[in-house]
């Protein structure tokens, strides 16, 4: 997994979210944005089809603390997972439209 900040409140995540280190990296990046004054965080998840329980739990804590979270994701399997947990509205999840590939 790799992560970079597009701006203070937008975090782009590529690769698969699967390890404790991935969860800690995401957490630190979000905490840094909040410390810098962001009250709204947008996560763009490019590749991952899953998300660890540590990340989900942390996102719910952040929402509970009054920070708005929104997620744009590319893999429908991750949308389905979050939907199964009834988190689509809580985490403001939307799917990125499929882009047609031209040869």
LINCOR-V116609 format. One line per field, one symbol per residue. ss: DSSP state (h for helix, s for strand, l for the rest). A space follows every 10 residues. Layout:
ss = ???
This chain:
ss = lsssssslls sssslllllh hhhhhhhhhh hhhhhlllls ssssslllll llhhhhhhhh hhhhlllsss sssllhhhhh hhhhllllll llssslllll lll
